[in-house]
Amino acid sequence: MHNFDNFYMKFLEFLRDCGYKNSAAKEQILKILFSSDEHLSASQIKTRIKSEFKRNLSLTAIY
């Protein structure tokens, strides 16, 4: 997960530089995508977030 931490710190810097805010949803989506070895659909991301983080995100939030 060390590589994710480095990636995530750069992502946070990018968000700040662009004037965007971070959210728990963004972090969770990135963790799911970063840990996957395959392309995931929005529905698959939603299912994994619900399973791993016990959170119910809308597909709109994922897109």
mmCIF file of the N, C-alpha and C atoms, coordinates in Angstrom:
data_MODEL
# 
_entry.id   MODEL 
# 
loop_
_atom_site.group_PDB 
_atom_site.id 
_atom_site.type_symbol 
_atom_site.label_atom_id 
_atom_site.label_alt_id 
_atom_site.label_comp_id 
_atom_site.label_asym_id 
_atom_site.label_entity_id 
_atom_site.label_seq_id 
_atom_site.pdbx_PDB_ins_code 
_atom_site.Cartn_x 
_atom_site.Cartn_y 
_atom_site.Cartn_z 
_atom_site.occupancy 
_atom_site.B_iso_or_equiv 
_atom_site.pdbx_formal_charge 
_atom_site.auth_seq_id 
_atom_site.auth_comp_id 
_atom_site.auth_asym_id 
_atom_site.auth_atom_id 
_atom_site.pdbx_PDB_model_num 
ATOM 1   N N  . MET A 1 1  ? 0.826   -1.198 0.000   1.00 0.00 ? 1  MET A N  1 
ATOM 2   C CA . MET A 1 1  ? 0.000   0.000  0.000   1.00 0.00 ? 1  MET A CA 1 
ATOM 3   C C  . MET A 1 1  ? 0.867   1.257  0.000   1.00 0.00 ? 1  MET A C  1 
ATOM 4   N N  . HIS A 1 2  ? 2.158   1.077  0.219   1.00 0.00 ? 2  HIS A N  1 
ATOM 5   C CA . HIS A 1 2  ? 3.062   2.224  0.230   1.00 0.00 ? 2  HIS A CA 1 
ATOM 6   C C  . HIS A 1 2  ? 2.992   2.991  -1.090  1.00 0.00 ? 2  HIS A C  1 
ATOM 7   N N  . ASN A 1 3  ? 2.929   2.267  -2.206  1.00 0.00 ? 3  ASN A N  1 
ATOM 8   C CA . ASN A 1 3  ? 2.834   2.933  -3.501  1.00 0.00 ? 3  ASN A CA 1 
ATOM 9   C C  . ASN A 1 3  ? 1.553   3.745  -3.604  1.00 0.00 ? 3  ASN A C  1 
ATOM 10  N N  . PHE A 1 4  ? 0.461   3.224  -3.035  1.00 0.00 ? 4  PHE A N  1 
ATOM 11  C CA . PHE A 1 4  ? -0.785  3.983  -3.056  1.00 0.00 ? 4  PHE A CA 1 
ATOM 12  C C  . PHE A 1 4  ? -0.629  5.266  -2.261  1.00 0.00 ? 4  PHE A C  1 
ATOM 13  N N  . ASP A 1 5  ? 0.032   5.197  -1.123  1.00 0.00 ? 5  ASP A N  1 
ATOM 14  C CA . ASP A 1 5  ? 0.215   6.393  -0.294  1.00 0.00 ? 5  ASP A CA 1 
ATOM 15  C C  . ASP A 1 5  ? 0.960   7.480  -1.063  1.00 0.00 ? 5  ASP A C  1 
ATOM 16  N N  . ASN A 1 6  ? 2.000   7.098  -1.785  1.00 0.00 ? 6  ASN A N  1 
ATOM 17  C CA . ASN A 1 6  ? 2.736   8.067  -2.606  1.00 0.00 ? 6  ASN A CA 1 
ATOM 18  C C  . ASN A 1 6  ? 1.847   8.643  -3.697  1.00 0.00 ? 6  ASN A C  1 
ATOM 19  N N  . PHE A 1 7  ? 1.130   7.764  -4.379  1.00 0.00 ? 7  PHE A N  1 
ATOM 20  C CA . PHE A 1 7  ? 0.218   8.202  -5.430  1.00 0.00 ? 7  PHE A CA 1 
ATOM 21  C C  . PHE A 1 7  ? -0.836  9.146  -4.870  1.00 0.00 ? 7  PHE A C  1 
ATOM 22  N N  . TYR A 1 8  ? -1.392  8.783  -3.722  1.00 0.00 ? 8  TYR A N  1 
ATOM 23  C CA . TYR A 1 8  ? -2.478  9.564  -3.141  1.00 0.00 ? 8  TYR A CA 1 
ATOM 24  C C  . TYR A 1 8  ? -1.999  10.947 -2.701  1.00 0.00 ? 8  TYR A C  1 
ATOM 25  N N  . MET A 1 9  ? -0.798  11.041 -2.183  1.00 0.00 ? 9  MET A N  1 
ATOM 26  C CA . MET A 1 9  ? -0.264  12.351 -1.799  1.00 0.00 ? 9  MET A CA 1 
ATOM 27  C C  . MET A 1 9  ? -0.125  13.252 -3.027  1.00 0.00 ? 9  MET A C  1 
ATOM 28  N N  . LYS A 1 10 ? 0.310   12.690 -4.143  1.00 0.00 ? 10 LYS A N  1 
ATOM 29  C CA . LYS A 1 10 ? 0.417   13.468 -5.383  1.00 0.00 ? 10 LYS A CA 1 
ATOM 30  C C  . LYS A 1 10 ? -0.968  13.852 -5.897  1.00 0.00 ? 10 LYS A C  1 
ATOM 31  N N  . PHE A 1 11 ? -1.922  12.943 -5.747  1.00 0.00 ? 11 PHE A N  1 
ATOM 32  C CA . PHE A 1 11 ? -3.296  13.229 -6.158  1.00 0.00 ? 11 PHE A CA 1 
ATOM 33  C C  . PHE A 1 11 ? -3.868  14.385 -5.340  1.00 0.00 ? 11 PHE A C  1 
ATOM 34  N N  . LEU A 1 12 ? -3.633  14.382 -4.024  1.00 0.00 ? 12 LEU A N  1 
ATOM 35  C CA . LEU A 1 12 ? -4.113  15.469 -3.166  1.00 0.00 ? 12 LEU A CA 1 
ATOM 36  C C  . LEU A 1 12 ? -3.489  16.801 -3.568  1.00 0.00 ? 12 LEU A C  1 
ATOM 37  N N  . GLU A 1 13 ? -2.218  16.768 -3.896  1.00 0.00 ? 13 GLU A N  1 
ATOM 38  C CA . GLU A 1 13 ? -1.531  17.976 -4.352  1.00 0.00 ? 13 GLU A CA 1 
ATOM 39  C C  . GLU A 1 13 ? -2.155  18.482 -5.649  1.00 0.00 ? 13 GLU A C  1 
ATOM 40  N N  . PHE A 1 14 ? -2.444  17.559 -6.558  1.00 0.00 ? 14 PHE A N  1 
ATOM 41  C CA . PHE A 1 14 ? -3.092  17.913 -7.820  1.00 0.00 ? 14 PHE A CA 1 
ATOM 42  C C  . PHE A 1 14 ? -4.456  18.559 -7.572  1.00 0.00 ? 14 PHE A C  1 
ATOM 43  N N  . LEU A 1 15 ? -5.253  17.960 -6.691  1.00 0.00 ? 15 LEU A N  1 
ATOM 44  C CA . LEU A 1 15 ? -6.566  18.527 -6.377  1.00 0.00 ? 15 LEU A CA 1 
ATOM 45  C C  . LEU A 1 15 ? -6.437  19.946 -5.842  1.00 0.00 ? 15 LEU A C  1 
ATOM 46  N N  . ARG A 1 16 ? -5.517  20.144 -4.905  1.00 0.00 ? 16 ARG A N  1 
ATOM 47  C CA . ARG A 1 16 ? -5.311  21.478 -4.322  1.00 0.00 ? 16 ARG A CA 1 
ATOM 48  C C  . ARG A 1 16 ? -4.889  22.476 -5.392  1.00 0.00 ? 16 ARG A C  1 
ATOM 49  N N  . ASP A 1 17 ? -3.957  22.066 -6.254  1.00 0.00 ? 17 ASP A N  1 
ATOM 50  C CA . ASP A 1 17 ? -3.470  22.955 -7.310  1.00 0.00 ? 17 ASP A CA 1 
ATOM 51  C C  . ASP A 1 17 ? -4.579  23.366 -8.266  1.00 0.00 ? 17 ASP A C  1 
ATOM 52  N N  . CYS A 1 18 ? -5.542  22.473 -8.466  1.00 0.00 ? 18 CYS A N  1 
ATOM 53  C CA . CYS A 1 18 ? -6.664  22.755 -9.373  1.00 0.00 ? 18 CYS A CA 1 
ATOM 54  C C  . CYS A 1 18 ? -7.839  23.419 -8.661  1.00 0.00 ? 18 CYS A C  1 
ATOM 55  N N  . GLY A 1 19 ? -7.730  23.572 -7.347  1.00 0.00 ? 19 GLY A N  1 
ATOM 56  C CA . GLY A 1 19 ? -8.800  24.208 -6.588  1.00 0.00 ? 19 GLY A CA 1 
ATOM 57  C C  . GLY A 1 19 ? -9.940  23.276 -6.225  1.00 0.00 ? 19 GLY A C  1 
ATOM 58  N N  . TYR A 1 20 ? -9.710  21.972 -6.307  1.00 0.00 ? 20 TYR A N  1 
ATOM 59  C CA . TYR A 1 20 ? -10.745 20.999 -5.954  1.00 0.00 ? 20 TYR A CA 1 
ATOM 60  C C  . TYR A 1 20 ? -10.559 20.520 -4.521  1.00 0.00 ? 20 TYR A C  1 
ATOM 61  N N  . LYS A 1 21 ? -11.626 20.001 -3.954  1.00 0.00 ? 21 LYS A N  1 
ATOM 62  C CA . LYS A 1 21 ? -11.576 19.455 -2.605  1.00 0.00 ? 21 LYS A CA 1 
ATOM 63  C C  . LYS A 1 21 ? -11.502 17.933 -2.660  1.00 0.00 ? 21 LYS A C  1 
ATOM 64  N N  . ASN A 1 22 ? -10.948 17.367 -1.614  1.00 0.00 ? 22 ASN A N  1 
ATOM 65  C CA . ASN A 1 22 ? -10.894 15.918 -1.482  1.00 0.00 ? 22 ASN A CA 1 
ATOM 66  C C  . ASN A 1 22 ? -12.145 15.436 -0.750  1.00 0.00 ? 22 ASN A C  1 
ATOM 67  N N  . SER A 1 23 ? -12.435 14.155 -0.896  1.00 0.00 ? 23 SER A N  1 
ATOM 68  C CA . SER A 1 23 ? -13.551 13.554 -0.160  1.00 0.00 ? 23 SER A CA 1 
ATOM 69  C C  . SER A 1 23 ? -13.210 12.094 0.131   1.00 0.00 ? 23 SER A C  1 
ATOM 70  N N  . ALA A 1 24 ? -13.893 11.541 1.105   1.00 0.00 ? 24 ALA A N  1 
ATOM 71  C CA . ALA A 1 24 ? -13.700 10.123 1.430   1.00 0.00 ? 24 ALA A CA 1 
ATOM 72  C C  . ALA A 1 24 ? -14.075 9.255  0.236   1.00 0.00 ? 24 ALA A C  1 
ATOM 73  N N  . ALA A 1 25 ? -15.109 9.656  -0.496  1.00 0.00 ? 25 ALA A N  1 
ATOM 74  C CA . ALA A 1 25 ? -15.537 8.881  -1.666  1.00 0.00 ? 25 ALA A CA 1 
ATOM 75  C C  . ALA A 1 25 ? -14.429 8.819  -2.712  1.00 0.00 ? 25 ALA A C  1 
ATOM 76  N N  . LYS A 1 26 ? -13.771 9.949  -2.980  1.00 0.00 ? 26 LYS A N  1 
ATOM 77  C CA . LYS A 1 26 ? -12.681 9.956  -3.957  1.00 0.00 ? 26 LYS A CA 1 
ATOM 78  C C  . LYS A 1 26 ? -11.557 9.029  -3.516  1.00 0.00 ? 26 LYS A C  1 
ATOM 79  N N  . GLU A 1 27 ? -11.208 9.089  -2.241  1.00 0.00 ? 27 GLU A N  1 
ATOM 80  C CA . GLU A 1 27 ? -10.137 8.239  -1.733  1.00 0.00 ? 27 GLU A CA 1 
ATOM 81  C C  . GLU A 1 27 ? -10.505 6.760  -1.864  1.00 0.00 ? 27 GLU A C  1 
ATOM 82  N N  . GLN A 1 28 ? -11.730 6.409  -1.535  1.00 0.00 ? 28 GLN A N  1 
ATOM 83  C CA . GLN A 1 28 ? -12.154 5.012  -1.611  1.00 0.00 ? 28 GLN A CA 1 
ATOM 84  C C  . GLN A 1 28 ? -12.178 4.517  -3.050  1.00 0.00 ? 28 GLN A C  1 
ATOM 85  N N  . ILE A 1 29 ? -12.658 5.334  -3.960  1.00 0.00 ? 29 ILE A N  1 
ATOM 86  C CA . ILE A 1 29 ? -12.676 4.961  -5.377  1.00 0.00 ? 29 ILE A CA 1 
ATOM 87  C C  . ILE A 1 29 ? -11.250 4.738  -5.866  1.00 0.00 ? 29 ILE A C  1 
ATOM 88  N N  . LEU A 1 30 ? -10.352 5.644  -5.518  1.00 0.00 ? 30 LEU A N  1 
ATOM 89  C CA . LEU A 1 30 ? -8.956  5.489  -5.933  1.00 0.00 ? 30 LEU A CA 1 
ATOM 90  C C  . LEU A 1 30 ? -8.324  4.227  -5.357  1.00 0.00 ? 30 LEU A C  1 
ATOM 91  N N  . LYS A 1 31 ? -8.623  3.906  -4.103  1.00 0.00 ? 31 LYS A N  1 
ATOM 92  C CA . LYS A 1 31 ? -8.079  2.685  -3.494  1.00 0.00 ? 31 LYS A CA 1 
ATOM 93  C C  . LYS A 1 31 ? -8.545  1.447  -4.249  1.00 0.00 ? 31 LYS A C  1 
ATOM 94  N N  . ILE A 1 32 ? -9.820  1.432  -4.616  1.00 0.00 ? 32 ILE A N  1 
ATOM 95  C CA . ILE A 1 32 ? -10.367 0.295  -5.368  1.00 0.00 ? 32 ILE A CA 1 
ATOM 96  C C  . ILE A 1 32 ? -9.684  0.187  -6.726  1.00 0.00 ? 32 ILE A C  1 
ATOM 97  N N  . LEU A 1 33 ? -9.572  1.296  -7.434  1.00 0.00 ? 33 LEU A N  1 
ATOM 98  C CA . LEU A 1 33 ? -8.956  1.275  -8.756  1.00 0.00 ? 33 LEU A CA 1 
ATOM 99  C C  . LEU A 1 33 ? -7.477  0.921  -8.677  1.00 0.00 ? 33 LEU A C  1 
ATOM 100 N N  . PHE A 1 34 ? -6.781  1.468  -7.703  1.00 0.00 ? 34 PHE A N  1 
ATOM 101 C CA . PHE A 1 34 ? -5.347  1.234  -7.561  1.00 0.00 ? 34 PHE A CA 1 
ATOM 102 C C  . PHE A 1 34 ? -5.045  -0.228 -7.248  1.00 0.00 ? 34 PHE A C  1 
ATOM 103 N N  . SER A 1 35 ? -5.914  -0.861 -6.490  1.00 0.00 ? 35 SER A N  1 
ATOM 104 C CA . SER A 1 35 ? -5.661  -2.248 -6.075  1.00 0.00 ? 35 SER A CA 1 
ATOM 105 C C  . SER A 1 35 ? -6.134  -3.284 -7.092  1.00 0.00 ? 35 SER A C  1 
ATOM 106 N N  . SER A 1 36 ? -6.821  -2.843 -8.131  1.00 0.00 ? 36 SER A N  1 
ATOM 107 C CA . SER A 1 36 ? -7.354  -3.779 -9.118  1.00 0.00 ? 36 SER A CA 1 
ATOM 108 C C  . SER A 1 36 ? -6.355  -4.016 -10.249 1.00 0.00 ? 36 SER A C  1 
ATOM 109 N N  . ASP A 1 37 ? -6.307  -5.242 -10.710 1.00 0.00 ? 37 ASP A N  1 
ATOM 110 C CA . ASP A 1 37 ? -5.452  -5.590 -11.845 1.00 0.00 ? 37 ASP A CA 1 
ATOM 111 C C  . ASP A 1 37 ? -6.215  -5.578 -13.162 1.00 0.00 ? 37 ASP A C  1 
ATOM 112 N N  . GLU A 1 38 ? -7.481  -5.190 -13.108 1.00 0.00 ? 38 GLU A N  1 
ATOM 113 C CA . GLU A 1 38 ? -8.314  -5.209 -14.310 1.00 0.00 ? 38 GLU A CA 1 
ATOM 114 C C  . GLU A 1 38 ? -9.145  -3.937 -14.400 1.00 0.00 ? 38 GLU A C  1 
ATOM 115 N N  . HIS A 1 39 ? -9.698  -3.715 -15.574 1.00 0.00 ? 39 HIS A N  1 
ATOM 116 C CA . HIS A 1 39 ? -10.606 -2.592 -15.767 1.00 0.00 ? 39 HIS A CA 1 
ATOM 117 C C  . HIS A 1 39 ? -11.907 -2.894 -15.031 1.00 0.00 ? 39 HIS A C  1 
ATOM 118 N N  . LEU A 1 40 ? -12.405 -1.922 -14.280 1.00 0.00 ? 40 LEU A N  1 
ATOM 119 C CA . LEU A 1 40 ? -13.649 -2.108 -13.533 1.00 0.00 ? 40 LEU A CA 1 
ATOM 120 C C  . LEU A 1 40 ? -14.721 -1.166 -14.059 1.00 0.00 ? 40 LEU A C  1 
ATOM 121 N N  . SER A 1 41 ? -15.933 -1.675 -14.155 1.00 0.00 ? 41 SER A N  1 
ATOM 122 C CA . SER A 1 41 ? -17.063 -0.825 -14.510 1.00 0.00 ? 41 SER A CA 1 
ATOM 123 C C  . SER A 1 41 ? -17.478 -0.038 -13.272 1.00 0.00 ? 41 SER A C  1 
ATOM 124 N N  . ALA A 1 42 ? -18.283 0.978  -13.467 1.00 0.00 ? 42 ALA A N  1 
ATOM 125 C CA . ALA A 1 42 ? -18.785 1.761  -12.338 1.00 0.00 ? 42 ALA A CA 1 
ATOM 126 C C  . ALA A 1 42 ? -19.569 0.873  -11.376 1.00 0.00 ? 42 ALA A C  1 
ATOM 127 N N  . SER A 1 43 ? -20.324 -0.063 -11.913 1.00 0.00 ? 43 SER A N  1 
ATOM 128 C CA . SER A 1 43 ? -21.095 -0.983 -11.065 1.00 0.00 ? 43 SER A CA 1 
ATOM 129 C C  . SER A 1 43 ? -20.180 -1.866 -10.225 1.00 0.00 ? 43 SER A C  1 
ATOM 130 N N  . GLN A 1 44 ? -19.085 -2.323 -10.816 1.00 0.00 ? 44 GLN A N  1 
ATOM 131 C CA . GLN A 1 44 ? -18.131 -3.146 -10.068 1.00 0.00 ? 44 GLN A CA 1 
ATOM 132 C C  . GLN A 1 44 ? -17.452 -2.331 -8.962  1.00 0.00 ? 44 GLN A C  1 
ATOM 133 N N  . ILE A 1 45 ? -17.128 -1.090 -9.262  1.00 0.00 ? 45 ILE A N  1 
ATOM 134 C CA . ILE A 1 45 ? -16.530 -0.210 -8.256  1.00 0.00 ? 45 ILE A CA 1 
ATOM 135 C C  . ILE A 1 45 ? -17.511 -0.006 -7.116  1.00 0.00 ? 45 ILE A C  1 
ATOM 136 N N  . LYS A 1 46 ? -18.763 0.249  -7.455  1.00 0.00 ? 46 LYS A N  1 
ATOM 137 C CA . LYS A 1 46 ? -19.802 0.450  -6.437  1.00 0.00 ? 46 LYS A CA 1 
ATOM 138 C C  . LYS A 1 46 ? -19.919 -0.777 -5.533  1.00 0.00 ? 46 LYS A C  1 
ATOM 139 N N  . THR A 1 47 ? -19.932 -1.957 -6.125  1.00 0.00 ? 47 THR A N  1 
ATOM 140 C CA . THR A 1 47 ? -20.048 -3.201 -5.360  1.00 0.00 ? 47 THR A CA 1 
ATOM 141 C C  . THR A 1 47 ? -18.850 -3.390 -4.433  1.00 0.00 ? 47 THR A C  1 
ATOM 142 N N  . ARG A 1 48 ? -17.655 -3.122 -4.929  1.00 0.00 ? 48 ARG A N  1 
ATOM 143 C CA . ARG A 1 48 ? -16.453 -3.294 -4.104  1.00 0.00 ? 48 ARG A CA 1 
ATOM 144 C C  . ARG A 1 48 ? -16.399 -2.277 -2.966  1.00 0.00 ? 48 ARG A C  1 
ATOM 145 N N  . ILE A 1 49 ? -16.833 -1.054 -3.222  1.00 0.00 ? 49 ILE A N  1 
ATOM 146 C CA . ILE A 1 49 ? -16.855 -0.044 -2.158  1.00 0.00 ? 49 ILE A CA 1 
ATOM 147 C C  . ILE A 1 49 ? -17.842 -0.447 -1.079  1.00 0.00 ? 49 ILE A C  1 
ATOM 148 N N  . LYS A 1 50 ? -18.988 -0.949 -1.510  1.00 0.00 ? 50 LYS A N  1 
ATOM 149 C CA . LYS A 1 50 ? -19.988 -1.390 -0.529  1.00 0.00 ? 50 LYS A CA 1 
ATOM 150 C C  . LYS A 1 50 ? -19.435 -2.545 0.307   1.00 0.00 ? 50 LYS A C  1 
ATOM 151 N N  . SER A 1 51 ? -18.713 -3.445 -0.317  1.00 0.00 ? 51 SER A N  1 
ATOM 152 C CA . SER A 1 51 ? -18.158 -4.607 0.377   1.00 0.00 ? 51 SER A CA 1 
ATOM 153 C C  . SER A 1 51 ? -16.993 -4.228 1.299   1.00 0.00 ? 51 SER A C  1 
ATOM 154 N N  . GLU A 1 52 ? -16.063 -3.433 0.794   1.00 0.00 ? 52 GLU A N  1 
ATOM 155 C CA . GLU A 1 52 ? -14.843 -3.133 1.548   1.00 0.00 ? 52 GLU A CA 1 
ATOM 156 C C  . GLU A 1 52 ? -14.997 -1.996 2.551   1.00 0.00 ? 52 GLU A C  1 
ATOM 157 N N  . PHE A 1 53 ? -15.826 -1.009 2.224   1.00 0.00 ? 53 PHE A N  1 
ATOM 158 C CA . PHE A 1 53 ? -15.926 0.181  3.071   1.00 0.00 ? 53 PHE A CA 1 
ATOM 159 C C  . PHE A 1 53 ? -17.292 0.343  3.728   1.00 0.00 ? 53 PHE A C  1 
ATOM 160 N N  . LYS A 1 54 ? -18.196 -0.597 3.444   1.00 0.00 ? 54 LYS A N  1 
ATOM 161 C CA . LYS A 1 54 ? -19.559 -0.537 4.015   1.00 0.00 ? 54 LYS A CA 1 
ATOM 162 C C  . LYS A 1 54 ? -20.226 0.811  3.729   1.00 0.00 ? 54 LYS A C  1 
ATOM 163 N N  . ARG A 1 55 ? -20.030 1.270  2.499   1.00 0.00 ? 55 ARG A N  1 
ATOM 164 C CA . ARG A 1 55 ? -20.565 2.562  2.085   1.00 0.00 ? 55 ARG A CA 1 
ATOM 165 C C  . ARG A 1 55 ? -21.337 2.376  0.789   1.00 0.00 ? 55 ARG A C  1 
ATOM 166 N N  . ASN A 1 56 ? -22.465 3.026  0.681   1.00 0.00 ? 56 ASN A N  1 
ATOM 167 C CA . ASN A 1 56 ? -23.298 2.907  -0.508  1.00 0.00 ? 56 ASN A CA 1 
ATOM 168 C C  . ASN A 1 56 ? -23.198 4.190  -1.327  1.00 0.00 ? 56 ASN A C  1 
ATOM 169 N N  . LEU A 1 57 ? -22.302 4.198  -2.312  1.00 0.00 ? 57 LEU A N  1 
ATOM 170 C CA . LEU A 1 57 ? -22.163 5.346  -3.204  1.00 0.00 ? 57 LEU A CA 1 
ATOM 171 C C  . LEU A 1 57 ? -23.097 5.189  -4.390  1.00 0.00 ? 57 LEU A C  1 
ATOM 172 N N  . SER A 1 58 ? -23.552 6.302  -4.909  1.00 0.00 ? 58 SER A N  1 
ATOM 173 C CA . SER A 1 58 ? -24.364 6.255  -6.123  1.00 0.00 ? 58 SER A CA 1 
ATOM 174 C C  . SER A 1 58 ? -23.435 6.099  -7.330  1.00 0.00 ? 58 SER A C  1 
ATOM 175 N N  . LEU A 1 59 ? -23.985 5.607  -8.411  1.00 0.00 ? 59 LEU A N  1 
ATOM 176 C CA . LEU A 1 59 ? -23.191 5.504  -9.638  1.00 0.00 ? 59 LEU A CA 1 
ATOM 177 C C  . LEU A 1 59 ? -22.768 6.891  -10.107 1.00 0.00 ? 59 LEU A C  1 
ATOM 178 N N  . THR A 1 60 ? -23.596 7.882  -9.869  1.00 0.00 ? 60 THR A N  1 
ATOM 179 C CA . THR A 1 60 ? -23.264 9.258  -10.240 1.00 0.00 ? 60 THR A CA 1 
ATOM 180 C C  . THR A 1 60 ? -21.996 9.711  -9.521  1.00 0.00 ? 60 THR A C  1 
ATOM 181 N N  . ALA A 1 61 ? -21.865 9.383  -8.256  1.00 0.00 ? 61 ALA A N  1 
ATOM 182 C CA . ALA A 1 61 ? -20.666 9.758  -7.491  1.00 0.00 ? 61 ALA A CA 1 
ATOM 183 C C  . ALA A 1 61 ? -19.426 9.074  -8.052  1.00 0.00 ? 61 ALA A C  1 
ATOM 184 N N  . ILE A 1 62 ? -19.591 7.878  -8.551  1.00 0.00 ? 62 ILE A N  1 
ATOM 185 C CA . ILE A 1 62 ? -18.456 7.138  -9.097  1.00 0.00 ? 62 ILE A CA 1 
ATOM 186 C C  . ILE A 1 62 ? -18.045 7.702  -10.448 1.00 0.00 ? 62 ILE A C  1 
ATOM 187 N N  . TYR A 1 63 ? -19.028 8.057  -11.272 1.00 0.00 ? 63 TYR A N  1 
ATOM 188 C CA . TYR A 1 63 ? -18.701 8.668  -12.559 1.00 0.00 ? 63 TYR A CA 1 
ATOM 189 C C  . TYR A 1 63 ? -18.076 10.017 -12.338 1.00 0.00 ? 63 TYR A C  1 
# 
